[in-house]
Amino acid sequence: MQQRTIAFLESPIVLAPIAGPGTPELTAAAANAGAFAFLACAYSHPAKMRRDIARVRELTDKPFGLNLFIEQKPADVGLELLVLADQHLDGYRDELSIPHRESPPLPRSEYHEQMRVVLDIRPRAFSFTFGIPDAETVKELKQRGIFTLGTATSVEEAVALQEAGIDAVCAQGAEAGGHRGSFLHSESSPLIGTLALVPQVIDAVSVPVIASGGITDGRGVAAVLALGATAAQLGTAFLLATEAGTNAAYRRALATAASTETVVTQVFSGKAARGIANRMTRELADPDARAPYPHQNVLTRDIRDAAAAQGRSDFLSLWAGQAFPLARAEPAGAIVRRVLAEARSAIEAASLRLSSP
């Protein structure tokens, strides 16, 4: 099997960019323990990006990466549809004692300003999802020596990333928590599992492949390394980390939900994402009751903010992968060290079984 390495990886553990619960403290702690850690910036204003990056640099001298969502052109949606989608949410606003709105807010993109921060800061790596940066941006990233990592949910997307000159592919299996990174397919598909997707992507491209989706302990890391992945990207494993910004209601849901209770839903943002099922995922399952991305994300923001403040998990986007019951509440450094030890043990045990007569 062809060896594909990434020079700056200290270990085969990558901290996923966790939009929301991710914090500079989490990024730095994981990096200090030997993981390559990303800082999620998709929801950050450019000024906040700079503050958070400065904070990471205060806490670690290790290299780290930044992550953005590729800009999505808002769907051409009429005001009447947006008003109806917003009105579908008013019952939840009543329960949370927050006001109704006279008119629905519209999405606002700061992608180009965010990308300027990435180019100015020159992180060791830049990862992205929902598409591919334009050719000029890819050229600028390369000129600044920034390693690029794009998300693929299918072989076709992985090939498109390689053809665009992207340095590595993150193969995102269907088990992954949070938003699906699909960009050549409908948002709810393809739902290809990690163990099926990773070897197909490795066979189709020559760049390094990082596996993601349902990898929450060392056994999962060992499995994808055996498939030929250069590293494993873990996000859900860190949701209960001491340094994570996961709010109390979110933490309770992770600790108490049944392992069968994740669902791929478009209820909160209008784009397919996997999380723990709750009232909103069940009651707004009708596509006619919501707006497309990114409009729905803006419409539900006041509800999610109020629910977090009030500890109401029924109204939160509880993004989590299918292996979330394996996550543990401990410091991020301890998670990295434990997962690495588990992976070594799993590989040794497998090797013994293979060598047995």
TORKOL-4160 file (C-alpha; in steps of 0.2 Angstrom, whole numbers, padded with zeros to 4 digits, m for minus):
357
<pt num="1" X="0000" Y="0000" Z="0000"/>
<pt num="2" X="0007" Y="0017" Z="m0005"/>
<pt num="3" X="0013" Y="0027" Z="0010"/>
<pt num="4" X="0005" Y="0044" Z="0010"/>
<pt num="5" X="0011" Y="0056" Z="0024"/>
<pt num="6" X="0008" Y="0074" Z="0030"/>
<pt num="7" X="0024" Y="0081" Z="0036"/>
<pt num="8" X="0017" Y="0091" Z="0050"/>
<pt num="9" X="0007" Y="0078" Z="0059"/>
<pt num="10" X="0014" Y="0073" Z="0076"/>
<pt num="11" X="0001" Y="0059" Z="0077"/>
<pt num="12" X="m0013" Y="0051" Z="0067"/>
<pt num="13" X="m0026" Y="0061" Z="0077"/>
<pt num="14" X="m0034" Y="0076" Z="0070"/>
<pt num="15" X="m0046" Y="0087" Z="0081"/>
<pt num="16" X="m0061" Y="0091" Z="0069"/>
<pt num="17" X="m0066" Y="0109" Z="0068"/>
<pt num="18" X="m0081" Y="0109" Z="0079"/>
<pt num="19" X="m0092" Y="0124" Z="0075"/>
<pt num="20" X="m0101" Y="0130" Z="0091"/>
<pt num="21" X="m0093" Y="0119" Z="0105"/>
<pt num="22" X="m0075" Y="0122" Z="0098"/>
<pt num="23" X="m0065" Y="0135" Z="0108"/>
<pt num="24" X="m0047" Y="0141" Z="0107"/>
<pt num="25" X="m0043" Y="0132" Z="0123"/>
<pt num="26" X="m0049" Y="0115" Z="0115"/>
<pt num="27" X="m0039" Y="0118" Z="0100"/>
<pt num="28" X="m0023" Y="0122" Z="0110"/>
<pt num="29" X="m0025" Y="0108" Z="0122"/>
<pt num="30" X="m0027" Y="0095" Z="0109"/>
<pt num="31" X="m0012" Y="0102" Z="0099"/>
<pt num="32" X="m0002" Y="0102" Z="0115"/>
<pt num="33" X="m0006" Y="0083" Z="0117"/>
<pt num="34" X="0000" Y="0079" Z="0100"/>
<pt num="35" X="m0015" Y="0080" Z="0089"/>
<pt num="36" X="m0016" Y="0092" Z="0074"/>
<pt num="37" X="m0030" Y="0103" Z="0079"/>
<pt num="38" X="m0042" Y="0114" Z="0069"/>
<pt num="39" X="m0051" Y="0129" Z="0075"/>
<pt num="40" X="m0069" Y="0131" Z="0068"/>
<pt num="41" X="m0071" Y="0149" Z="0061"/>
<pt num="42" X="m0087" Y="0147" Z="0050"/>
<pt num="43" X="m0098" Y="0156" Z="0062"/>
<pt num="44" X="m0085" Y="0169" Z="0068"/>
<pt num="45" X="m0084" Y="0187" Z="0063"/>
<pt num="46" X="m0067" Y="0191" Z="0056"/>
<pt num="47" X="m0062" Y="0201" Z="0071"/>
<pt num="48" X="m0067" Y="0187" Z="0082"/>
<pt num="49" X="m0057" Y="0175" Z="0071"/>
<pt num="50" X="m0041" Y="0186" Z="0075"/>
<pt num="51" X="m0045" Y="0186" Z="0093"/>
<pt num="52" X="m0047" Y="0167" Z="0094"/>
<pt num="53" X="m0032" Y="0164" Z="0084"/>
<pt num="54" X="m0022" Y="0175" Z="0095"/>
<pt num="55" X="m0028" Y="0165" Z="0110"/>
<pt num="56" X="m0023" Y="0149" Z="0103"/>
<pt num="57" X="m0006" Y="0156" Z="0100"/>
<pt num="58" X="m0005" Y="0161" Z="0118"/>
<pt num="59" X="m0008" Y="0143" Z="0123"/>
<pt num="60" X="0002" Y="0133" Z="0111"/>
<pt num="61" X="0017" Y="0134" Z="0100"/>
<pt num="62" X="0011" Y="0119" Z="0090"/>
<pt num="63" X="0005" Y="0121" Z="0072"/>
<pt num="64" X="m0014" Y="0121" Z="0070"/>
<pt num="65" X="m0027" Y="0124" Z="0056"/>
<pt num="66" X="m0042" Y="0135" Z="0053"/>
<pt num="67" X="m0059" Y="0129" Z="0045"/>
<pt num="68" X="m0072" Y="0138" Z="0035"/>
<pt num="69" X="m0088" Y="0134" Z="0026"/>
<pt num="70" X="m0086" Y="0138" Z="0007"/>
<pt num="71" X="m0098" Y="0152" Z="0003"/>
<pt num="72" X="m0116" Y="0146" Z="m0002"/>
<pt num="73" X="m0126" Y="0157" Z="m0013"/>
<pt num="74" X="m0143" Y="0159" Z="m0004"/>
<pt num="75" X="m0157" Y="0150" Z="m0013"/>
<pt num="76" X="m0169" Y="0162" Z="m0023"/>
<pt num="77" X="m0183" Y="0161" Z="m0010"/>
<pt num="78" X="m0198" Y="0172" Z="m0010"/>
<pt num="79" X="m0203" Y="0182" Z="0005"/>
<pt num="80" X="m0219" Y="0173" Z="0007"/>
<pt num="81" X="m0210" Y="0156" Z="0010"/>
<pt num="82" X="m0198" Y="0164" Z="0022"/>
<pt num="83" X="m0212" Y="0172" Z="0032"/>
<pt num="84" X="m0221" Y="0155" Z="0033"/>
<pt num="85" X="m0206" Y="0146" Z="0038"/>
<pt num="86" X="m0203" Y="0159" Z="0052"/>
<pt num="87" X="m0221" Y="0158" Z="0058"/>
<pt num="88" X="m0219" Y="0139" Z="0060"/>
<pt num="89" X="m0206" Y="0143" Z="0073"/>
<pt num="90" X="m0217" Y="0155" Z="0083"/>
<pt num="91" X="m0224" Y="0141" Z="0095"/>
<pt num="92" X="m0206" Y="0138" Z="0101"/>
<pt num="93" X="m0203" Y="0156" Z="0103"/>
<pt num="94" X="m0218" Y="0157" Z="0114"/>
<pt num="95" X="m0212" Y="0142" Z="0125"/>
<pt num="96" X="m0195" Y="0151" Z="0127"/>
<pt num="97" X="m0203" Y="0168" Z="0130"/>
<pt num="98" X="m0194" Y="0177" Z="0116"/>
<pt num="99" X="m0203" Y="0189" Z="0104"/>
<pt num="100" X="m0210" Y="0186" Z="0087"/>
<pt num="101" X="m0203" Y="0195" Z="0072"/>
<pt num="102" X="m0211" Y="0207" Z="0060"/>
<pt num="103" X="m0201" Y="0201" Z="0046"/>
<pt num="104" X="m0188" Y="0186" Z="0044"/>
<pt num="105" X="m0170" Y="0191" Z="0044"/>
<pt num="106" X="m0159" Y="0187" Z="0029"/>
<pt num="107" X="m0142" Y="0178" Z="0029"/>
<pt num="108" X="m0127" Y="0188" Z="0028"/>
<pt num="109" X="m0110" Y="0181" Z="0021"/>
<pt num="110" X="m0093" Y="0186" Z="0028"/>
<pt num="111" X="m0084" Y="0172" Z="0019"/>
<pt num="112" X="m0072" Y="0184" Z="0009"/>
<pt num="113" X="m0067" Y="0194" Z="0024"/>
<pt num="114" X="m0065" Y="0177" Z="0034"/>
<pt num="115" X="m0054" Y="0170" Z="0019"/>
<pt num="116" X="m0044" Y="0186" Z="0020"/>
<pt num="117" X="m0040" Y="0182" Z="0038"/>
<pt num="118" X="m0034" Y="0165" Z="0034"/>
<pt num="119" X="m0023" Y="0171" Z="0020"/>
<pt num="120" X="m0016" Y="0185" Z="0032"/>
<pt num="121" X="m0013" Y="0173" Z="0047"/>
<pt num="122" X="m0006" Y="0159" Z="0036"/>
<pt num="123" X="m0011" Y="0144" Z="0047"/>
<pt num="124" X="m0002" Y="0128" Z="0044"/>
<pt num="125" X="m0017" Y="0121" Z="0037"/>
<pt num="126" X="m0034" Y="0126" Z="0030"/>
<pt num="127" X="m0049" Y="0115" Z="0029"/>
<pt num="128" X="m0066" Y="0118" Z="0022"/>
<pt num="129" X="m0082" Y="0110" Z="0018"/>
<pt num="130" X="m0098" Y="0112" Z="0006"/>
<pt num="131" X="m0087" Y="0114" Z="m0009"/>
<pt num="132" X="m0070" Y="0120" Z="m0016"/>
<pt num="133" X="m0063" Y="0137" Z="m0015"/>
<pt num="134" X="m0061" Y="0146" Z="m0032"/>
<pt num="135" X="m0045" Y="0143" Z="m0042"/>
<pt num="136" X="m0038" Y="0160" Z="m0037"/>
<pt num="137" X="m0040" Y="0157" Z="m0019"/>
<pt num="138" X="m0032" Y="0140" Z="m0020"/>
<pt num="139" X="m0017" Y="0148" Z="m0029"/>
<pt num="140" X="m0016" Y="0161" Z="m0015"/>
<pt num="141" X="m0016" Y="0147" Z="m0002"/>
<pt num="142" X="m0002" Y="0138" Z="m0010"/>
<pt num="143" X="0008" Y="0154" Z="m0012"/>
<pt num="144" X="0007" Y="0156" Z="0006"/>
<pt num="145" X="0012" Y="0138" Z="0010"/>
<pt num="146" X="m0005" Y="0134" Z="0018"/>
<pt num="147" X="m0009" Y="0115" Z="0017"/>
<pt num="148" X="m0027" Y="0113" Z="0011"/>
<pt num="149" X="m0039" Y="0099" Z="0016"/>
<pt num="150" X="m0056" Y="0097" Z="0008"/>
<pt num="151" X="m0071" Y="0087" Z="0013"/>
<pt num="152" X="m0078" Y="0073" Z="0002"/>
<pt num="153" X="m0093" Y="0062" Z="0005"/>
<pt num="154" X="m0091" Y="0052" Z="m0011"/>
<pt num="155" X="m0077" Y="0046" Z="m0023"/>
<pt num="156" X="m0083" Y="0059" Z="m0035"/>
<pt num="157" X="m0080" Y="0073" Z="m0023"/>
<pt num="158" X="m0063" Y="0067" Z="m0018"/>
<pt num="159" X="m0058" Y="0066" Z="m0036"/>
<pt num="160" X="m0064" Y="0084" Z="m0039"/>
<pt num="161" X="m0054" Y="0090" Z="m0024"/>
<pt num="162" X="m0038" Y="0082" Z="m0030"/>
<pt num="163" X="m0041" Y="0089" Z="m0048"/>
<pt num="164" X="m0043" Y="0107" Z="m0040"/>
<pt num="165" X="m0026" Y="0105" Z="m0033"/>
<pt num="166" X="m0031" Y="0102" Z="m0015"/>
<pt num="167" X="m0017" Y="0094" Z="m0004"/>
<pt num="168" X="m0028" Y="0081" Z="0005"/>
<pt num="169" X="m0045" Y="0074" Z="0007"/>
<pt num="170" X="m0056" Y="0072" Z="0022"/>
<pt num="171" X="m0067" Y="0057" Z="0018"/>
<pt num="172" X="m0083" Y="0060" Z="0029"/>
<pt num="173" X="m0093" Y="0045" Z="0032"/>
<pt num="174" X="m0111" Y="0045" Z="0035"/>
<pt num="175" X="m0109" Y="0042" Z="0054"/>
<pt num="176" X="m0101" Y="0059" Z="0056"/>
<pt num="177" X="m0109" Y="0072" Z="0067"/>
<pt num="178" X="m0113" Y="0089" Z="0061"/>
<pt num="179" X="m0116" Y="0095" Z="0043"/>
<pt num="180" X="m0114" Y="0084" Z="0029"/>
<pt num="181" X="m0100" Y="0090" Z="0017"/>
<pt num="182" X="m0108" Y="0085" Z="0001"/>
<pt num="183" X="m0106" Y="0097" Z="m0014"/>
<pt num="184" X="m0109" Y="0087" Z="m0029"/>
<pt num="185" X="m0124" Y="0078" Z="m0023"/>
<pt num="186" X="m0141" Y="0081" Z="m0014"/>
<pt num="187" X="m0138" Y="0086" Z="0004"/>
<pt num="188" X="m0145" Y="0070" Z="0011"/>
<pt num="189" X="m0135" Y="0058" Z="0001"/>
<pt num="190" X="m0124" Y="0049" Z="m0002"/>
<pt num="191" X="m0124" Y="0042" Z="0015"/>
<pt num="192" X="m0109" Y="0031" Z="0013"/>
<pt num="193" X="m0102" Y="0023" Z="0029"/>
<pt num="194" X="m0084" Y="0027" Z="0034"/>
<pt num="195" X="m0077" Y="0010" Z="0032"/>
<pt num="196" X="m0085" Y="0009" Z="0014"/>
<pt num="197" X="m0080" Y="0026" Z="0009"/>
<pt num="198" X="m0062" Y="0028" Z="0015"/>
<pt num="199" X="m0054" Y="0013" Z="0005"/>
<pt num="200" X="m0064" Y="0019" Z="m0011"/>
<pt num="201" X="m0057" Y="0036" Z="m0009"/>
<pt num="202" X="m0039" Y="0030" Z="m0006"/>
<pt num="203" X="m0040" Y="0020" Z="m0022"/>
<pt num="204" X="m0047" Y="0034" Z="m0032"/>
<pt num="205" X="m0034" Y="0048" Z="m0027"/>
<pt num="206" X="m0016" Y="0050" Z="m0024"/>
<pt num="207" X="m0016" Y="0063" Z="m0010"/>
<pt num="208" X="m0017" Y="0059" Z="0008"/>
<pt num="209" X="m0034" Y="0054" Z="0015"/>
<pt num="210" X="m0040" Y="0058" Z="0032"/>
<pt num="211" X="m0055" Y="0048" Z="0038"/>
<pt num="212" X="m0069" Y="0055" Z="0048"/>
<pt num="213" X="m0086" Y="0049" Z="0054"/>
<pt num="214" X="m0090" Y="0038" Z="0069"/>
<pt num="215" X="m0072" Y="0038" Z="0075"/>
<pt num="216" X="m0073" Y="0041" Z="0094"/>
<pt num="217" X="m0060" Y="0030" Z="0102"/>
<pt num="218" X="m0044" Y="0021" Z="0098"/>
<pt num="219" X="m0052" Y="0006" Z="0090"/>
<pt num="220" X="m0060" Y="0017" Z="0076"/>
<pt num="221" X="m0043" Y="0026" Z="0073"/>
<pt num="222" X="m0035" Y="0008" Z="0072"/>
<pt num="223" X="m0048" Y="0003" Z="0059"/>
<pt num="224" X="m0046" Y="0018" Z="0047"/>
<pt num="225" X="m0027" Y="0017" Z="0048"/>
<pt num="226" X="m0028" Y="m0001" Z="0043"/>
<pt num="227" X="m0039" Y="0004" Z="0028"/>
<pt num="228" X="m0024" Y="0016" Z="0023"/>
<pt num="229" X="m0030" Y="0032" Z="0030"/>
<pt num="230" X="m0016" Y="0044" Z="0034"/>
<pt num="231" X="m0025" Y="0050" Z="0050"/>
<pt num="232" X="m0042" Y="0050" Z="0059"/>
<pt num="233" X="m0052" Y="0066" Z="0062"/>
<pt num="234" X="m0062" Y="0066" Z="0078"/>
<pt num="235" X="m0075" Y="0078" Z="0083"/>
<pt num="236" X="m0089" Y="0070" Z="0094"/>
<pt num="237" X="m0075" Y="0062" Z="0105"/>
<pt num="238" X="m0071" Y="0080" Z="0111"/>
<pt num="239" X="m0089" Y="0087" Z="0114"/>
<pt num="240" X="m0087" Y="0082" Z="0132"/>
<pt num="241" X="m0070" Y="0089" Z="0134"/>
<pt num="242" X="m0066" Y="0100" Z="0149"/>
<pt num="243" X="m0061" Y="0114" Z="0137"/>
<pt num="244" X="m0075" Y="0112" Z="0125"/>
<pt num="245" X="m0089" Y="0126" Z="0124"/>
<pt num="246" X="m0103" Y="0113" Z="0124"/>
<pt num="247" X="m0117" Y="0120" Z="0135"/>
<pt num="248" X="m0125" Y="0111" Z="0149"/>
<pt num="249" X="m0140" Y="0105" Z="0140"/>
<pt num="250" X="m0130" Y="0099" Z="0126"/>
<pt num="251" X="m0119" Y="0089" Z="0138"/>
<pt num="252" X="m0134" Y="0082" Z="0147"/>
<pt num="253" X="m0141" Y="0076" Z="0130"/>
<pt num="254" X="m0125" Y="0067" Z="0126"/>
<pt num="255" X="m0124" Y="0059" Z="0142"/>
<pt num="256" X="m0142" Y="0052" Z="0142"/>
<pt num="257" X="m0148" Y="0049" Z="0124"/>
<pt num="258" X="m0149" Y="0032" Z="0118"/>
<pt num="259" X="m0136" Y="0027" Z="0105"/>
<pt num="260" X="m0150" Y="0025" Z="0092"/>
<pt num="261" X="m0156" Y="0043" Z="0093"/>
<pt num="262" X="m0146" Y="0052" Z="0080"/>
<pt num="263" X="m0154" Y="0058" Z="0064"/>
<pt num="264" X="m0149" Y="0067" Z="0048"/>
<pt num="265" X="m0160" Y="0083" Z="0048"/>
<pt num="266" X="m0162" Y="0099" Z="0039"/>
<pt num="267" X="m0173" Y="0107" Z="0053"/>
<pt num="268" X="m0160" Y="0119" Z="0061"/>
<pt num="269" X="m0150" Y="0125" Z="0046"/>
<pt num="270" X="m0159" Y="0120" Z="0030"/>
<pt num="271" X="m0143" Y="0109" Z="0026"/>
<pt num="272" X="m0142" Y="0090" Z="0031"/>
<pt num="273" X="m0133" Y="0087" Z="0047"/>
<pt num="274" X="m0132" Y="0073" Z="0060"/>
<pt num="275" X="m0137" Y="0076" Z="0078"/>
<pt num="276" X="m0147" Y="0069" Z="0092"/>
<pt num="277" X="m0165" Y="0068" Z="0089"/>
<pt num="278" X="m0177" Y="0080" Z="0099"/>
<pt num="279" X="m0193" Y="0089" Z="0098"/>
<pt num="280" X="m0188" Y="0100" Z="0084"/>
<pt num="281" X="m0181" Y="0087" Z="0073"/>
<pt num="282" X="m0197" Y="0077" Z="0075"/>
<pt num="283" X="m0210" Y="0091" Z="0074"/>
<pt num="284" X="m0202" Y="0100" Z="0059"/>
<pt num="285" X="m0199" Y="0085" Z="0048"/>
<pt num="286" X="m0210" Y="0092" Z="0034"/>
<pt num="287" X="m0199" Y="0100" Z="0022"/>
<pt num="288" X="m0213" Y="0113" Z="0018"/>
<pt num="289" X="m0211" Y="0119" Z="0036"/>
<pt num="290" X="m0193" Y="0126" Z="0034"/>
<pt num="291" X="m0183" Y="0137" Z="0022"/>
<pt num="292" X="m0167" Y="0131" Z="0013"/>
<pt num="293" X="m0149" Y="0134" Z="0019"/>
<pt num="294" X="m0143" Y="0147" Z="0024"/>
<pt num="295" X="m0160" Y="0155" Z="0027"/>
<pt num="296" X="m0166" Y="0142" Z="0040"/>
<pt num="297" X="m0150" Y="0144" Z="0050"/>
<pt num="298" X="m0154" Y="0162" Z="0052"/>
<pt num="299" X="m0172" Y="0159" Z="0056"/>
<pt num="300" X="m0169" Y="0147" Z="0070"/>
<pt num="301" X="m0154" Y="0156" Z="0078"/>
<pt num="302" X="m0164" Y="0166" Z="0091"/>
<pt num="303" X="m0172" Y="0150" Z="0096"/>
<pt num="304" X="m0156" Y="0140" Z="0098"/>
<pt num="305" X="m0148" Y="0155" Z="0108"/>
<pt num="306" X="m0162" Y="0156" Z="0120"/>
<pt num="307" X="m0163" Y="0137" Z="0122"/>
<pt num="308" X="m0145" Y="0136" Z="0126"/>
<pt num="309" X="m0147" Y="0150" Z="0139"/>
<pt num="310" X="m0162" Y="0142" Z="0147"/>
<pt num="311" X="m0155" Y="0124" Z="0146"/>
<pt num="312" X="m0168" Y="0117" Z="0134"/>
<pt num="313" X="m0161" Y="0104" Z="0124"/>
<pt num="314" X="m0177" Y="0101" Z="0114"/>
<pt num="315" X="m0174" Y="0117" Z="0104"/>
<pt num="316" X="m0155" Y="0114" Z="0101"/>
<pt num="317" X="m0145" Y="0108" Z="0087"/>
<pt num="318" X="m0137" Y="0093" Z="0096"/>
<pt num="319" X="m0124" Y="0089" Z="0083"/>
<pt num="320" X="m0116" Y="0072" Z="0086"/>
<pt num="321" X="m0109" Y="0057" Z="0077"/>
<pt num="322" X="m0117" Y="0039" Z="0079"/>
<pt num="323" X="m0103" Y="0034" Z="0091"/>
<pt num="324" X="m0107" Y="0048" Z="0103"/>
<pt num="325" X="m0110" Y="0036" Z="0118"/>
<pt num="326" X="m0091" Y="0033" Z="0118"/>
<pt num="327" X="m0087" Y="0051" Z="0121"/>
<pt num="328" X="m0080" Y="0054" Z="0139"/>
<pt num="329" X="m0079" Y="0069" Z="0150"/>
<pt num="330" X="m0061" Y="0073" Z="0152"/>
<pt num="331" X="m0048" Y="0085" Z="0147"/>
<pt num="332" X="m0044" Y="0086" Z="0129"/>
<pt num="333" X="m0026" Y="0081" Z="0132"/>
<pt num="334" X="m0031" Y="0065" Z="0141"/>
<pt num="335" X="m0043" Y="0061" Z="0127"/>
<pt num="336" X="m0029" Y="0062" Z="0114"/>
<pt num="337" X="m0017" Y="0052" Z="0125"/>
<pt num="338" X="m0031" Y="0039" Z="0128"/>
<pt num="339" X="m0036" Y="0037" Z="0110"/>
<pt num="340" X="m0018" Y="0035" Z="0105"/>
<pt num="341" X="m0015" Y="0021" Z="0118"/>
<pt num="342" X="m0032" Y="0012" Z="0113"/>
<pt num="343" X="m0027" Y="0013" Z="0095"/>
<pt num="344" X="m0010" Y="0005" Z="0098"/>
<pt num="345" X="m0018" Y="m0009" Z="0109"/>
<pt num="346" X="m0031" Y="m0012" Z="0095"/>
<pt num="347" X="m0018" Y="m0014" Z="0082"/>
<pt num="348" X="m0007" Y="m0025" Z="0093"/>
<pt num="349" X="m0022" Y="m0036" Z="0097"/>
<pt num="350" X="m0027" Y="m0037" Z="0078"/>
<pt num="351" X="m0009" Y="m0041" Z="0074"/>
<pt num="352" X="m0009" Y="m0056" Z="0086"/>
<pt num="353" X="m0025" Y="m0063" Z="0079"/>
<pt num="354" X="m0018" Y="m0062" Z="0062"/>
<pt num="355" X="m0002" Y="m0071" Z="0067"/>
<pt num="356" X="m0011" Y="m0085" Z="0076"/>
<pt num="357" X="m0010" Y="m0101" Z="0067"/>
